[in-house]
Every structure is written in structure tokens, then in C-alpha cells.
């Protein structure tokens, strides 16, 4: 709405948004936030066919605004340990950079896609029916798993219609073949299943003339 000013303007003042005391006391993640004496952590084991020894990824979290409605659990630092010293230099560099991003604040979920997009020139590998392009990508999977656990990333589950569709397709396929013989070492999916471009799981089979993924429900016909 336009307001007509009839008098000469002699002074003005910019109105600022009022901040309530409760909002002003909310602590957000930032790089100058001091490390508490105790942090909550989780450790994830990574065993790949590319390395002789397993890697152990530990992510420690800080709890912001504990006991209030603004309470949040956010990753603060990451460590990767292994008996093997083959990748020591780049692992130390990677953990320091990731930890710095964690402490910087803001949305750190982009790290997952950045790490998962790294491909090994020697080729990737299948693990429980899912294709992993590199060891770095599997570290990204571990970070994604942790972020889902603390609520930073929402788990995208198929809706009821997709779940019913997948269950019907899987049941129809298993009724044709012996499940025990056809799902050996492939994450519970048929051995002849192909790689799904959407979820990277080896779970795509041809049924009723359609290439259908039994993991995420993606279908060329749907």
C-alpha cells in the first residue's frame, strides 16, 4: 500500500527485526566453536576387495543446545584408522578437510555426493549387490549412513505403491526360480540381475517386458 508524505522528511530510522532472548541464545555450528571434553561418536567398518586390511571410520558429533527445542546433533570431526599404511597421506589429508567442513557449519551433506562421485581408474567393485566406484566413495557411504542416523539426511523410502509393486515383482520372480540358488551373494537379489542406474544396486531384472529394479522400483515401463 502506498503512503503519501505531505511533510518534509527531517530524519529516518531503519527498523530492525526484533530478536527474542530465546532465539539469541541458540548456538549454531561455526568454526570458532570450542571442542567439548566429551563427544558422541560412531565407528563404521569398511572392508573392500581393494585393500588387505579394513578401514575404520569414526565420526564424532557435538550436541548443540542440549535439553532445548533447538537441540541438534551435528558431526564435528572424523578419523580413519587402518593397519595398512598404503593410503596414510591422503587419508590424513581427507579427514582434516572433512573435519574442517564439519566445523565450518552450514549444510555439509554435499560431502556425500562429492565423495561418492570419485571413481578409481583401476575400476570399482560390487559389495552386497551394490556397485561402489572407489574406496573414497565407500567413505562417502559411511558418512551418509551417519548423517541419516543423526537426522541430517532424510531416508527416502519407496511409498506404499512402490513397495507393493516391488514385492509383487520379487514374489513373481521367486515363484519361477529357486530363490536359494538364484540369490547367492547378490544382496538377496537374483544372480542374473543387472546394475540399476538409479540406486547402483545389482537388482534389475526383466519381467513382463519391463526392466524393473527390485530394490528401488525404478522401471522403464513405469
MOKAUR-V160365 format. One line per field, one symbol per residue. ss: DSSP state (2 for helix, 1 for strand, 0 for the rest). psi: psi as a letter, one per 30 degrees, with the letter a starting at -180 (. if undefined). A space follows every 10 residues. Layout:
ss = ???
psi = ???
//
This chain:
ss = 0000000000 0000000000 2222000000 0000000001 1111110000 0000111111 1111000000 0111111111 1100000222 2222222222 2222000002 2222220000 0000111001 1100222222 2222222222 0000000002 2222222222 2222220022 2200000000 0001100000 1111111001 1110000010 00
psi = kkkkjflkkf llkkkkkkkl eeeffkklkl fgkkkleklk lkkkkjjlff kellkjjkkk lkjkhkglfg kkkkkelkkk klfkgegeef eeeeeeeeee eeffaajgff eeeeefgkkk fflalkjhfk kjfleeeeee eeeeeeeeeg gekkkjkkle eeeeeeeeee eeeffeljee ffgkhhgglk egklkkfefg kigkljkhgk jkkfefgkkf f.
//
